[in-house]
Amino acid sequence: MFGLTRLLVFWRAALAVLLLVGLLWLATDVQSQSPGGVLGLFALSLFISLGFILFGQQRFEPGAVKTSPEDQHLA
């Protein structure tokens, strides 16, 4: 289980670095240096940043479904 956790952490870090390198590559393009390109690049980076902030800590933990005493008479 520890290896899977390290793999997930590495995957997220690699994805973040890849996105930053991609944004830097887009920023060096001639079209990105116009006012419209700067605004588009800013909007894209804001979208990516908000995605990491809002959904970066979301966890889906597998767990057994607990039945309450009230639901046992239905089964």
N, C-alpha and C positions, 0 to 999 in steps of 0.2 A: 504494500500500500504506500510505503514511503517513496518508492521509485516512481509511482504514478503521480504523486503529488509534485515531485521534483520535475517530472516531465511536463506537467501542466504549467508550472511556474516558468520553466524554460520556454515553452511554447508561447505564452503570453508576452514574455520579454522579447522574444524574437519577432513576434508580430508587431510590437510597439516600435522596435528598432527599424523593421522593414517599412512601416508606415512613415516614420521620420525620414528615412532615406528617400522614399518616394516623394515626399513633400519637398525635400531639398532639390531633388532632380527636377520637379515641376517648377520650382522657383527660379531655376537657372534658365528656363526656356524664355525666348524673346517675347512670346505672346503673354507670358505671365507678368511681364514688367510694365504692362499698360494698366491704367486704372481699373478696367474691367477684369483683367487677369488677377490683379492683386485682390480685388474684392472676391472673386471666385475662389482663389486659394485660401483666403481667410475664412470663407464660408465652409469650405471642405475641411480645413483643420479644426474649425469650431465644432462641426458635426462629429468628427472623429473623437475629439476631446470629450465632448458631452457623452458620447457613447461609452467611453472608458469610465467616466465619472459615474454615470447612472447605472451601468450594467456590469461594471468590472468586478464587483464584490458579490454578484448574484450566485448562489450556490443551490444545487439541486441534490439534496441529501436523500439517499435511499433509506427508507425506514419502513418498518412494519406498520400496517394500518391497525390502529387500536380500535377495538369495538367497545362501545359503551354498553353498560348493562341494559339500557333502554332498547338498543338495536338487536340484542340477542334473541328476543322473541320473534323477530322477523325472519330469522334464518331457519 
